[in-house]
């Protein structure tokens, strides 16, 4: 533990999605502004903050395990995040935690930290301003840019609106100024995140914050204007968690012009109209296919990634086969799949005809095999093409990079195994693709 002459140290365990990661960064930024230091191990910390995930029961179990480990190794644990909205779930297993707060409750987290280990003012360090971009938990060359909180949808399998509330968009000028500061600090890729990026700004219509200037120009709080502003920063801008609504149509030309990356992360979840209706999701699969076709006509290099759920209550073999056939037609570039599981408090729990676990597993395996073939075909088409990639890691064997079609940690990679010695993490490099497998590419540099 620290002595009274050194600043108190706080440990952080951050679980869950990138949106939770941004919450962790904001907590750490506030702590550093008050003179706290950070510990990378339990022994050196005066307290540990565990930012939890509560989206699925499996995620809740992981969060409870992380809390238990922090209690065993340190003893002073402050819990925040999505699972914090279910305080009784936590105290039933870990009654000795110091405090429990829900997501985005930064002030309550700070109060809890103060109660365990008050800040010790330093007349010298307290005069130094914190760096403009705050504490980040991502590599220096990319950062997540959260544009809103909450969600207005009522999907039966999801409890996010219960935990994080309805949609609350950030003012457009505030988002653009944060993005500008991040770029000034060295960020070369901005990953735009929210619960529903295509709904950005719908809650701000008529608000006095509309049209505030940035760089001498007014921007409205719409997805289009936000992307238009971000496209002026000269870095990669990648859109995540987008619903296939008409508002997206207006953004595709910006991708074709190279203003933002030709990449959309769209959580389709399923294709069968019956299952989508049971999920309370948009259910017009033909309109979605038409929209995807129209997007690709405008921007042929468009990459679409998505996630799907198999084994949702009531899903039949016919529904599942419909999904596979739809995927064959849609030919999405990057796809993930989850087996349905109940979430405490979700409306889907009470639906009839739950699918047996062995059937879920079988469908998941068939889904992944089906998409593996499609992925391999699409990547094989890139052999011989030239593209720009960004360097993520370098070791003795080569450089691990990503193309515009690849988001960090969830998509594939482009590997360079010769002529990489003068590269640095964050560099943009021109390459030609030599080889492809099911998910990754190999390339050589074009000098």
URCOR-V275685 format. One record per residue. N is the residue number from 1. D_CENTER is the distance of its C-alpha to the mean C-alpha in Angstrom with 2 decimals. Layout:
n: {N/N}
d_center: {D_CENTER/D_CENTER}
This chain:
n: {1/2/3/4/5/6/7/8/9/10/11/12/13/14/15/16/17/18/19/20/21/22/23/24/25/26/27/28/29/30/31/32/33/34/35/36/37/38/39/40/41/42/43/44/45/46/47/48/49/50/51/52/53/54/55/56/57/58/59/60/61/62/63/64/65/66/67/68/69/70/71/72/73/74/75/76/77/78/79/80/81/82/83/84/85/86/87/88/89/90/91/92/93/94/95/96/97/98/99/100/101/102/103/104/105/106/107/108/109/110/111/112/113/114/115/116/117/118/119/120/121/122/123/124/125/126/127/128/129/130/131/132/133/134/135/136/137/138/139/140/141/142/143/144/145/146/147/148/149/150/151/152/153/154/155/156/157/158/159/160/161/162/163/164/165/166/167/168/169/170/171/172/173/174/175/176/177/178/179/180/181/182/183/184/185/186/187/188/189/190/191/192/193/194/195/196/197/198/199/200/201/202/203/204/205/206/207/208/209/210/211/212/213/214/215/216/217/218/219/220/221/222/223/224/225/226/227/228/229/230/231/232/233/234/235/236/237/238/239/240/241/242/243/244/245/246/247/248/249/250/251/252/253/254/255/256/257/258/259/260/261/262/263/264/265/266/267/268/269/270/271/272/273/274/275/276/277/278/279/280/281/282/283/284/285/286/287/288/289/290/291/292/293/294/295/296/297/298/299/300/301/302/303/304/305/306/307/308/309/310/311/312/313/314/315/316/317/318/319/320/321/322/323/324/325/326/327/328/329/330/331/332/333/334/335/336/337/338/339/340/341/342/343/344/345/346/347/348/349/350/351/352/353/354/355/356/357/358/359/360/361/362/363/364/365/366/367/368/369/370/371/372/373/374/375/376/377/378/379/380/381/382/383/384/385/386/387/388/389/390/391/392/393/394/395/396/397/398/399/400/401/402/403/404/405/406/407/408/409/410/411/412/413/414/415/416/417/418/419/420/421/422/423/424/425/426/427/428/429/430/431/432/433/434/435/436/437/438/439/440/441/442/443/444/445/446/447}
d_center: {34.08/34.53/37.92/38.80/39.01/35.51/32.32/30.68/27.74/24.63/22.38/18.72/16.93/13.18/11.83/9.02/5.27/3.64/5.67/8.37/8.34/9.21/11.80/13.18/13.64/15.51/17.65/18.57/19.45/21.75/23.28/24.08/25.59/27.93/29.04/27.23/26.58/24.00/24.91/23.29/25.44/26.69/30.30/29.80/27.92/29.73/26.94/23.50/20.54/18.38/15.08/14.81/12.88/15.08/13.49/15.90/19.22/18.33/15.43/18.06/20.49/18.32/17.89/21.65/22.45/20.57/22.50/25.66/25.32/24.82/27.86/29.95/29.21/29.25/30.36/28.87/25.46/23.53/20.90/18.18/14.97/14.73/17.58/19.57/20.20/22.42/24.62/27.36/25.29/24.76/28.34/29.83/28.63/28.44/30.90/31.24/27.89/28.64/26.45/23.69/21.49/18.81/15.40/15.86/19.46/19.71/23.48/24.19/22.37/24.50/27.58/27.05/26.73/29.86/31.72/31.21/31.56/32.59/31.86/34.84/35.54/36.42/38.61/37.38/33.63/33.22/34.52/31.78/28.83/25.32/23.62/22.31/18.66/18.75/17.39/14.34/12.96/11.75/14.60/16.71/16.10/12.44/10.41/7.48/9.43/9.08/11.75/12.53/12.64/13.84/14.72/18.17/17.99/19.92/18.75/21.06/18.71/16.26/17.09/14.16/16.74/19.12/16.94/15.24/17.89/18.36/16.60/17.29/16.52/17.01/20.10/19.59/21.71/19.76/16.47/18.58/20.39/17.41/16.20/19.82/20.10/17.16/18.89/22.16/20.95/20.24/16.67/16.95/13.53/11.35/7.80/8.09/5.75/7.72/9.12/11.30/11.26/14.66/16.20/15.66/19.06/20.97/21.69/23.08/25.77/29.07/27.58/29.41/26.31/26.29/27.48/27.27/27.86/25.78/27.76/30.67/29.16/28.02/24.69/24.16/21.02/20.07/17.33/20.08/21.32/17.99/17.37/21.03/20.78/17.78/19.75/22.56/20.90/21.62/18.31/15.71/13.45/10.70/9.69/6.80/7.82/11.40/14.48/17.53/19.68/22.44/20.55/18.54/21.95/22.74/19.79/20.76/23.81/21.80/20.10/23.62/24.87/22.36/21.04/17.36/16.06/17.24/13.92/12.46/9.72/11.86/11.86/15.66/16.23/19.91/22.74/25.82/26.91/28.28/25.14/22.96/25.60/25.56/21.80/22.42/20.33/21.72/24.34/25.91/25.01/27.64/26.40/22.91/24.66/26.78/23.88/22.19/25.67/26.20/22.96/24.01/27.49/26.28/23.74/24.82/22.20/19.30/16.69/15.13/12.63/12.42/12.57/15.88/17.75/21.28/23.97/23.23/26.47/29.12/27.60/30.66/31.31/32.01/28.60/26.95/29.18/28.36/24.67/25.72/28.04/25.46/23.12/26.19/26.72/23.21/22.63/18.86/17.81/14.91/14.77/13.72/15.86/16.24/19.59/20.02/20.69/21.97/20.10/22.55/23.14/21.67/24.24/23.88/25.60/28.86/28.88/31.73/31.81/29.07/28.66/30.07/27.87/29.80/29.28/25.50/25.59/27.89/25.80/22.61/24.71/26.24/22.98/21.60/25.02/25.15/21.87/22.87/25.93/24.20/21.70/24.74/26.68/24.13/23.65/27.45/27.86/26.24/28.97/31.20/28.77/27.98/24.55/22.82/20.41/18.73/19.76/17.33/20.05/23.83/26.32/29.90/29.08/27.12/24.00/20.62/19.02/16.60/17.70/16.31/15.52/13.19/9.60/9.67/9.90/9.41/12.20/15.74/17.67/20.82/23.43/26.36/29.12/31.90/32.40/29.31/31.29/31.02/27.26/24.88/21.15/19.61/22.54/22.43/24.88/26.72/27.20/28.94/27.66/30.26/28.87/26.20/25.49/23.36/19.97/20.80/23.16/25.89/27.33/29.94/29.92/31.74/33.85}
